[in-house]
Amino acid sequence: MNEKDKYDTYCSICGFPIKKEQVGICIDDYYTVDFEDRSYITLSMHLCLNCWEKVKLNTLGGMKKAIKKHNEMNATDRKEMMKK
């Protein structure tokens, strides 16, 4: 069996190959806006269970939590984070 045949897809966040049972969420053919390129695109993504958990944790608490997290980080950390 070919190494590539062991997996069904890969995570769009961490980039690791995953099997169907390791997919946390699948977004297929979702029409969205790419603000950087200023264009409309069709988005398809798969997220592994670990990355999907991180996304869910980051959305809990909404804007209030996001602002608190932002204020707790220093400017250097934010700049480094945005480079990744």
N, C-alpha and C positions, 0 to 999 in steps of 0.2 A: 504494500500500500504506500502510495506517495504521501509524504509529510503534509502536503497541502490538502489532501483528501480527508485528513483527520478532523478538519474543522469546517464549520459551515459559513463563518463570517469572521469579522474582526471588530473590536471595539473602536468607535470613532473618537473616543477620548484618550484612552491609554494605548491603543494600537495593538493590543495583544490579540492573537487568534482565539476564537471562542466557538464552542459547540452550541447547538440549539438550546440545550438545557441551561446554558450559562448566560443567555441573553436576558438582560433585565428589562429592556424596552427596545422597541423597534419603531422608527419613524420612517415611513415609506412614502415617497413622492409628495412631500408636503411643500406647498407653494409658499415661498417666503422672500424676504428682501435682504440682500447683501448690502449693508450700508457702506462698507469699505469700497466695493466696486460700483456702488450705486446702480445695482441691477436686480431684477427679479430672478430667482433661481428655484429649481425643484430640489428639495433636500431629502436625502435618504441617509439614515444613520442607524447604527446598532450600538447599544451600550451594554457592557458586561454588567453583571449583578453588582460588583463593587462600585463601579463608576455611577451606576444608577442610584445606589444608596447615597453616595456623596452629593449628587444633584438634588435628591429629595431633602437631605439634611440642609443644604445651602438655601433651599427655598422656604424652609420653615422659619417663621418669624418675620417674613416679608422685608419691606424696606427698612423698618426700624432696626432689625437685626443686622441688615446689610450696612447701614450707616454706623452702627456701633462697631462692627468688625473693621470697617474702613478707618474709623478714628483710632482704633487700638493699634493698628499697624503703623510703622513709621514710613516716611516717604521713600526711603531706600528700598524697603521690602516691596512696596507697591510697584515701583519702577521695575524691579527684578521680576515680579510676578507677571507684569504685563508683557515682558519680553518673551515669556514661554508660550 
